[in-house]
Amino acid sequence: MILFVLTYALLGISFLWNGFAGALEGAKHGSNQEALGSGIDGDKYKTACPDYKHYSVIPHRPLSKGPLALPYQRPSPHCRTFSSPLVEEIIEEMSARMEDKDLARIFENAFPNTLDTTVRWHVNSTAKHNHYRDGSWEEAQSFIVTGDINAEWLRDSTNQLAQYQALAKKDTKLETLILGAINTQAEYVIESPYCNAFQPPPPSGEPAVNNGQDDTVHPAYEPSRVFECKYELDSLAHFLALGNQFHKSTGSKAFLSSRWYIALDTILEVLTEQAKPTFNPATGKFEKNEYLFRRMTNRGTETLSLSGIGNPLGAGTGLIRSAFRPSDDATILGFFIPANAMMAVELKRTAELLKSAGKDALAGKLKELGESIEKGVWEHGVVTNKIYGEVFAFEVDGYGSAILMDDANLPSLLALPLLGFVDADNEVYKNTRKMILDRAGNPYCLVGKAFSGVGGPHVGLQHAWPMSRLVQAMTSNDDNEIKEVLNNVRDTSKLGLIHESVNVGRVADYTRSWFAWANSVFAQTILDLAARKPHLIFGEGAKPFVIA
C-alpha cells in the first residue's frame, strides 16, 4: 500500500513538473506550448490528460506579470477539446494590448475555456456516426458540457458559445461547431422540451450520468437522455437565441432543417400549454398543468409547492409560466419576468429570420406571440415601488402579487438591455437597476469586505456571483462604476478563472473552480469594453478592438 501511494505521488509530481516545464516553455513561445514536446501521438496523449475539474484548482505557471501573479490555467494543447487559430490570434492581441496584466491573464484563460474544456463530443456534417430512422442526430452535432458536470444545459451552452458567434463567419471550424450545437439542442428540445439539462447524445458513445436526485416529473422522460428535468422557460428561449445569434453573425440558414422546425413546433406547443391559468376563467374549475415536478429534498427551492404543481396563476396576462428560474431554483410566482422578456425578444427575432426564409405564415404567428408576451410584461410585470417608482418585478402571478428582487443568473432583470428587451436608458429599467443594486431594494444584493454583487437562493445568503458584476459592467456607461466592477471581479479570481459564486467576506470560499458559463461572460464583458470603452482596458487614446 505504501509503495502504491509513493508511486502514485511520484507520477503526480512528474506529471505536474512536465506541465510546469511546458508552461515555462509556453511563456517563451506563446500560448501554443507543447507540454511534452512535439511529434507525439495526440490521441495517446489525451488518455493521460488530467480531469480539468482537478486541474483548475491548482495554480499553474507561468504567472501573470501583474501584482496578483495569476496562474495560467489552460490545459496543454493536446488536452484541449477544440481549437481555433482565430481564437488564439485574438487572445494574443488582447493580452498584448491590455494594460492590466492580471485582467489579461483571466481573459487568456476564460475566453477559450469553453473550447479548451467543454466540447465533449463534436462531429461535422461529413462524419460517419449512428443514424436513426426518424432522421435524428444527422449532420453536424456538438455536445457542450457546463464544466464540472458532464451534462449540457441549453442555457449554459448557448451562453458559453456566445463570444465565438462573431468569429464563425471567418472560421469554418467554429461555424460548424456552433451549427452542431444548434442541431444537438434541437434534438434535446424534441426529446424532452420541459427539461433543462441533458445527457450525452446517443451517437456519442459517452456514458450517461446520474444526478443523484429522486424526482417525480410529468411528462415523463428517459433518464439515459435527460440529466435533469426542470422546466425553465428561458431554456427554450436560449435555443432560439443560439440560432438567431448564428444567423446574425454568419448569415447562414443552414440550421433550418426539418428537425429544427419540429423543435420549433414543440416549443410552441409548450408555450400554449404554459400560458394556461390554474383555474378556468369561465367556470372557476381547477385545470391541471401539463408539467409537474416533485423532488424528495429538504430545500424548498429544489421542488415546486403544492405537491409539485406550483402556486396558482391568473388568466389573461399574455405571460408564459416558468416552473424554475435560470438558477435552477423553483419560482415562487410562476410568471418569471426575465424569461418572458427574453422569449418575447427571441420569438420576434426568429420571426424575422423565418420571413427572410420565405416562411411568412409561421413568421407572422411567432411575431404575434412575441408581441403578446411583450405586452404582458409591460402590463403585468411593471409595478410601482414607493422608493424607486415604476420597476420591473422579478415574478408575478396575474392576481396582483409580485416579487421584487433579482438573481445573478441570466436572464435577469439587470440583463434586460443585453437581452434586447429595453434600452439601458429606459426609465423603468433605470429605476429597476437602481433597486437591484441597492441592499435596501434587493434582498439578494450582497455586500462584504471582500466582494459584493447579486447572489440568489441557489448558493445561500453569503455568496454573490461574479456574473452579476459583469452584467453590471456591460449595462453601465459610467467609467468609474465599470472600473470598480472589473477590479472587484479580478481580485476574487485568484485561480485566474471566474467562479460561480464567492463569499462576500472571504474570497477563498467560492463555489465551482470550473464554470465555463461564467468564464464566457467575463470574456464577453472584456470584448464589449474593448469595442465600447477601449480606454478602460487598453489605456487613454486607445483604438477600439472590434470583431467584425
NORJO-V875111 format. One record per residue. RES is the residue in one small letter. PHI is phi in whole degrees, 0 to 359 (none if undefined). OMEGA is omega in degrees with one decimal (* if undefined). BURIAL is + if it has 9 or more other C-alpha atoms within 8 Angstrom, else -. Layout:
RES_PHI_OMEGA_BURIAL ; RES_PHI_OMEGA_BURIAL
This chain:
m_none_180.0_- ; i_297_178.8_- ; l_298_178.8_- ; f_298_-179.4_- ; v_297_-179.7_- ; l_296_179.5_- ; t_297_179.7_- ; y_298_-179.5_- ; a_296_-179.9_- ; l_295_176.6_- ; l_297_178.4_- ; g_296_179.3_- ; i_297_179.4_- ; s_299_-179.3_- ; f_296_179.3_- ; l_297_179.6_- ; w_294_177.1_- ; n_299_176.9_+ ; g_296_-179.9_+ ; f_295_-179.8_+ ; a_295_178.4_+ ; g_295_179.0_+ ; a_294_177.6_+ ; l_298_177.6_+ ; e_295_178.6_+ ; g_295_178.2_+ ; a_297_-179.7_+ ; k_279_-169.9_- ; h_241_178.1_- ; g_92_-171.0_- ; s_281_-178.2_- ; n_270_-176.5_- ; q_290_175.0_+ ; e_255_-171.3_+ ; a_301_-178.2_+ ; l_239_178.3_- ; g_92_-176.7_- ; s_265_175.4_- ; g_77_180.0_- ; i_258_178.9_- ; d_282_-176.0_- ; g_298_-178.8_- ; d_295_178.3_- ; k_292_179.7_- ; y_298_-177.5_+ ; k_301_-179.6_+ ; t_293_179.3_- ; a_261_-177.8_- ; c_292_178.9_- ; p_288_173.3_- ; d_295_-176.0_- ; y_295_175.5_+ ; k_300_177.6_+ ; h_273_-179.0_- ; y_300_-173.7_+ ; s_288_-178.9_+ ; v_268_179.4_- ; i_251_178.4_- ; p_293_-179.5_+ ; h_239_177.6_+ ; r_271_6.7_+ ; p_281_178.4_+ ; l_275_178.9_+ ; s_293_-178.6_+ ; k_270_176.4_- ; g_276_-177.2_+ ; p_297_-179.6_- ; l_276_-179.9_+ ; a_48_-175.8_+ ; l_282_-175.1_+ ; p_282_175.1_+ ; y_265_-169.4_+ ; q_252_177.1_+ ; r_284_176.1_- ; p_290_174.5_+ ; s_307_177.5_+ ; p_308_179.4_+ ; h_288_-178.2_+ ; c_259_-179.1_+ ; r_286_-174.3_+ ; t_273_178.3_+ ; f_196_-179.6_- ; s_222_178.0_- ; s_215_177.0_+ ; p_303_180.0_- ; l_294_175.9_- ; v_299_179.6_+ ; e_296_178.1_+ ; e_297_-179.6_- ; i_293_177.6_- ; i_301_-178.1_+ ; e_298_-178.7_- ; e_291_-179.4_- ; m_296_-178.9_+ ; s_298_180.0_+ ; a_290_-174.8_- ; r_275_-175.2_- ; m_292_-178.3_+ ; e_288_-179.4_- ; d_278_-174.3_- ; k_288_173.4_+ ; d_284_174.3_+ ; l_298_178.9_+ ; a_297_178.5_+ ; r_294_178.0_+ ; i_297_177.3_+ ; f_299_179.5_+ ; e_301_177.8_+ ; n_280_-168.8_+ ; a_277_-175.3_+ ; f_304_-179.8_+ ; p_268_-169.9_+ ; n_301_177.9_+ ; t_297_179.2_+ ; l_292_-176.9_+ ; d_296_-164.1_+ ; t_230_-168.0_+ ; t_240_178.2_+ ; v_276_-171.8_+ ; r_287_178.7_+ ; w_206_178.3_+ ; h_210_173.2_+ ; v_227_177.1_+ ; n_272_-172.3_+ ; s_291_-179.8_- ; t_263_-177.8_- ; a_290_177.3_- ; k_266_174.9_- ; h_212_-174.8_- ; n_301_178.6_- ; h_247_-174.6_+ ; y_232_-174.8_- ; r_299_-178.4_- ; d_278_178.3_- ; g_84_-179.3_- ; s_285_175.6_+ ; w_60_175.3_+ ; e_272_175.4_- ; e_60_-178.3_+ ; a_294_178.5_+ ; q_220_179.1_+ ; s_217_177.5_+ ; f_257_-174.6_+ ; i_248_-178.1_+ ; v_277_-176.4_+ ; t_286_-176.4_+ ; g_137_-173.8_+ ; d_283_174.1_+ ; i_240_-174.9_- ; n_278_178.9_+ ; a_210_179.8_+ ; e_251_170.3_+ ; w_267_178.5_+ ; l_302_-178.9_+ ; r_296_-176.5_+ ; d_300_-174.0_+ ; s_294_176.1_+ ; t_299_179.9_+ ; n_289_178.2_+ ; q_297_-176.8_+ ; l_268_-170.3_+ ; a_301_-176.1_+ ; q_286_177.6_+ ; y_263_-175.7_- ; q_302_-177.9_+ ; a_292_-179.3_+ ; l_268_-169.2_+ ; a_298_-178.6_+ ; k_292_-177.7_+ ; k_260_-175.8_- ; d_229_-176.5_+ ; t_299_179.8_- ; k_296_177.9_- ; l_294_178.7_+ ; e_301_180.0_+ ; t_291_177.6_+ ; l_299_-178.5_+ ; i_289_174.6_+ ; l_302_177.0_+ ; g_298_178.7_+ ; a_295_176.6_+ ; i_297_-179.5_+ ; n_298_-179.6_+ ; t_292_177.5_+ ; q_298_177.8_+ ; a_301_178.5_+ ; e_296_178.6_+ ; y_296_-179.7_+ ; v_296_178.2_+ ; i_296_-177.5_+ ; e_296_-174.4_- ; s_208_-173.9_+ ; p_292_179.0_+ ; y_270_-175.6_+ ; c_256_-173.3_+ ; n_251_-174.5_+ ; a_222_-167.5_+ ; f_228_178.0_+ ; q_282_176.0_+ ; p_304_178.1_+ ; p_303_-179.8_+ ; p_308_-178.7_- ; p_291_-175.9_- ; s_290_-175.7_- ; g_78_177.9_- ; e_286_-179.2_- ; p_287_174.1_- ; a_285_178.9_- ; v_237_-179.2_- ; n_266_179.8_- ; n_276_174.2_- ; g_76_-177.1_- ; q_255_177.1_- ; d_245_-173.6_- ; d_247_169.1_- ; t_245_-171.9_- ; v_227_169.4_+ ; h_230_0.8_+ ; p_294_-179.8_- ; a_293_179.4_- ; y_224_-180.0_+ ; e_266_-176.8_- ; p_300_178.4_- ; s_285_179.0_- ; r_252_-172.9_+ ; v_241_177.0_+ ; f_276_178.5_+ ; e_209_-175.3_+ ; c_235_172.1_+ ; k_264_-178.9_+ ; y_284_179.6_+ ; e_234_-176.2_+ ; l_306_-177.0_+ ; d_293_177.3_+ ; s_300_179.1_+ ; l_290_176.8_+ ; a_295_178.9_+ ; h_292_174.4_+ ; f_298_177.6_+ ; l_296_-178.6_+ ; a_298_-179.4_+ ; l_300_178.1_+ ; g_290_-179.9_+ ; n_296_178.3_+ ; q_295_-179.5_+ ; f_298_-179.6_+ ; h_294_179.4_+ ; k_298_-176.1_- ; s_281_-172.6_+ ; t_252_-173.1_+ ; g_78_-175.8_- ; s_279_172.8_- ; k_245_-175.0_- ; a_299_-177.6_- ; f_278_-178.5_+ ; l_281_-179.4_- ; s_269_176.7_- ; s_299_-179.8_- ; r_291_178.1_+ ; w_297_179.6_+ ; y_293_175.5_+ ; i_296_178.0_+ ; a_298_178.7_+ ; l_297_177.1_- ; d_300_178.9_- ; t_296_177.8_+ ; i_297_-179.8_+ ; l_297_176.0_- ; e_296_178.7_- ; v_297_-179.2_+ ; l_298_177.0_+ ; t_296_-179.7_- ; e_294_-174.3_+ ; q_270_172.1_+ ; a_272_-176.7_+ ; k_285_177.1_- ; p_283_-179.9_+ ; t_287_-179.2_+ ; f_238_178.7_+ ; n_300_-175.2_+ ; p_295_-179.5_- ; a_273_-173.5_- ; t_253_-175.8_- ; g_78_-177.8_- ; k_286_176.4_- ; f_295_178.2_- ; e_240_-176.5_- ; k_295_178.7_- ; n_285_179.7_+ ; e_296_-175.4_- ; y_253_177.0_+ ; l_224_178.9_+ ; f_220_178.9_+ ; r_224_-179.6_+ ; r_239_173.2_+ ; m_283_-173.1_- ; t_201_173.4_- ; n_255_177.6_- ; r_249_-176.7_- ; g_297_-179.1_- ; t_283_-175.1_+ ; e_263_-179.1_+ ; t_212_178.6_+ ; l_270_179.0_+ ; s_289_177.6_- ; l_55_176.0_- ; s_59_174.2_- ; g_95_-177.6_+ ; i_271_-174.7_+ ; g_96_-177.4_+ ; n_290_-176.5_+ ; p_298_178.4_+ ; l_233_-176.0_+ ; g_281_-176.8_+ ; a_262_169.6_+ ; g_75_-177.6_- ; t_270_-172.8_+ ; g_82_-177.5_+ ; l_270_-179.7_+ ; i_247_179.6_+ ; r_289_169.7_+ ; s_229_-177.1_+ ; a_288_-178.5_+ ; f_228_177.5_+ ; r_272_176.8_+ ; p_294_172.9_+ ; s_280_-173.4_- ; d_73_173.3_+ ; d_269_180.0_+ ; a_293_171.3_+ ; t_288_173.8_+ ; i_267_171.9_- ; l_251_-162.7_+ ; g_290_176.3_+ ; f_274_-177.3_+ ; f_278_-168.2_+ ; i_294_-179.8_+ ; p_304_179.6_+ ; a_291_176.5_+ ; n_296_177.6_+ ; a_299_179.8_+ ; m_295_-179.9_+ ; m_297_178.1_+ ; a_301_-179.4_+ ; v_296_-174.9_+ ; e_289_175.5_+ ; l_296_179.9_+ ; k_292_175.9_+ ; r_294_178.3_+ ; t_294_177.5_+ ; a_299_178.1_+ ; e_297_178.4_+ ; l_298_-177.2_+ ; l_292_177.1_+ ; k_296_178.4_+ ; s_292_178.8_- ; a_265_177.7_- ; g_84_-180.0_- ; k_261_-171.8_+ ; d_297_-177.3_- ; a_295_179.5_- ; l_293_178.0_+ ; a_299_178.8_+ ; g_297_178.7_+ ; k_296_-179.2_+ ; l_292_178.9_+ ; k_299_179.7_+ ; e_297_179.4_- ; l_294_178.6_+ ; g_300_179.5_+ ; e_293_177.9_+ ; s_294_177.8_+ ; i_294_178.3_+ ; e_301_177.5_+ ; k_299_178.6_+ ; g_298_178.5_+ ; v_297_-178.1_+ ; w_290_-177.1_- ; e_278_-174.7_- ; h_244_-176.5_+ ; g_263_177.1_+ ; v_250_-178.8_+ ; v_232_-179.8_+ ; t_258_176.9_- ; n_256_-174.0_- ; k_293_179.7_- ; i_260_-170.4_- ; y_258_-178.1_+ ; g_84_-179.8_- ; e_288_-178.9_+ ; v_222_171.7_+ ; f_281_173.3_+ ; a_280_177.1_+ ; f_282_177.8_+ ; e_218_174.3_+ ; v_223_-178.1_+ ; d_236_-179.2_+ ; g_81_176.4_+ ; y_251_-178.5_- ; g_107_177.5_- ; s_276_-179.5_- ; a_211_174.0_+ ; i_249_179.7_+ ; l_253_179.8_+ ; m_185_167.2_+ ; d_211_178.8_+ ; d_242_-175.8_+ ; a_291_-173.0_+ ; n_289_-179.1_+ ; l_262_4.4_- ; p_283_177.6_+ ; s_226_175.0_+ ; l_295_-179.8_+ ; l_300_-175.2_+ ; a_270_-174.9_+ ; l_307_176.3_+ ; p_294_178.5_+ ; l_293_178.1_- ; l_287_-176.9_+ ; g_92_-177.5_+ ; f_278_177.6_+ ; v_219_170.0_+ ; d_279_-178.7_- ; a_295_179.9_+ ; d_265_174.8_- ; n_296_-173.4_- ; e_297_179.2_- ; v_295_178.1_+ ; y_294_-179.7_+ ; k_299_176.0_+ ; n_296_-179.4_+ ; t_296_-179.8_+ ; r_299_178.2_+ ; k_299_179.2_+ ; m_294_-176.6_+ ; i_299_-174.3_+ ; l_267_179.5_+ ; d_243_179.3_+ ; r_301_179.8_+ ; a_282_-176.8_- ; g_252_-176.9_+ ; n_232_-177.6_+ ; p_298_179.6_- ; y_253_168.8_+ ; c_273_-170.2_+ ; l_251_-177.8_+ ; v_229_177.8_+ ; g_214_-177.7_- ; k_288_-176.3_- ; a_254_-174.4_+ ; f_201_174.2_+ ; s_210_-179.8_+ ; g_160_178.2_+ ; v_273_177.0_+ ; g_247_179.7_+ ; g_164_-177.9_+ ; p_293_-175.6_+ ; h_299_-177.8_- ; v_237_172.0_+ ; g_94_-167.7_- ; l_260_-179.8_+ ; q_240_-175.2_+ ; h_246_173.2_+ ; a_261_-176.5_+ ; w_259_173.7_+ ; p_307_178.9_+ ; m_305_-179.2_+ ; s_294_178.5_+ ; r_292_178.9_+ ; l_293_174.7_+ ; v_296_176.3_+ ; q_302_179.5_+ ; a_293_-177.1_+ ; m_288_179.0_+ ; t_255_-178.6_+ ; s_245_172.9_+ ; n_245_-176.7_- ; d_266_-176.6_- ; d_301_-177.9_- ; n_294_177.7_- ; e_297_-178.3_+ ; i_296_179.4_+ ; k_298_179.1_+ ; e_296_178.2_- ; v_296_-178.8_+ ; l_299_179.5_+ ; n_295_-179.2_- ; n_294_179.0_+ ; v_292_179.2_+ ; r_304_-173.4_+ ; d_287_176.8_- ; t_259_-174.6_+ ; s_255_-173.2_+ ; k_294_178.8_+ ; l_266_179.0_+ ; g_76_178.2_+ ; l_228_-179.2_+ ; i_265_-178.8_+ ; h_276_173.3_+ ; e_297_179.2_+ ; s_213_-178.0_+ ; v_224_175.3_+ ; n_297_-175.1_+ ; v_291_179.3_+ ; g_257_-174.9_+ ; r_202_-171.6_+ ; v_291_177.7_+ ; a_291_178.0_- ; d_261_-177.5_- ; y_222_173.2_+ ; t_246_171.5_- ; r_66_173.9_+ ; s_285_-177.8_+ ; w_237_-178.5_+ ; f_223_-168.7_+ ; a_300_179.9_+ ; w_303_-178.7_+ ; a_296_176.7_+ ; n_297_178.6_+ ; s_294_179.4_+ ; v_295_175.3_+ ; f_298_-179.7_+ ; a_299_178.3_+ ; q_297_179.3_+ ; t_294_-179.8_+ ; i_297_178.7_+ ; l_293_175.7_+ ; d_299_-179.5_+ ; l_290_178.1_+ ; a_299_179.1_+ ; a_271_-171.6_+ ; r_267_-178.8_- ; k_220_-174.1_+ ; p_299_-178.9_+ ; h_297_-177.8_+ ; l_287_-178.0_+ ; i_241_-179.7_+ ; f_255_-178.3_+ ; g_109_-177.3_+ ; e_302_177.7_- ; g_79_-177.3_- ; a_289_176.0_- ; k_279_178.4_- ; p_297_171.8_+ ; f_250_-175.5_- ; v_236_174.2_- ; i_275_-176.5_- ; a_235_*_-
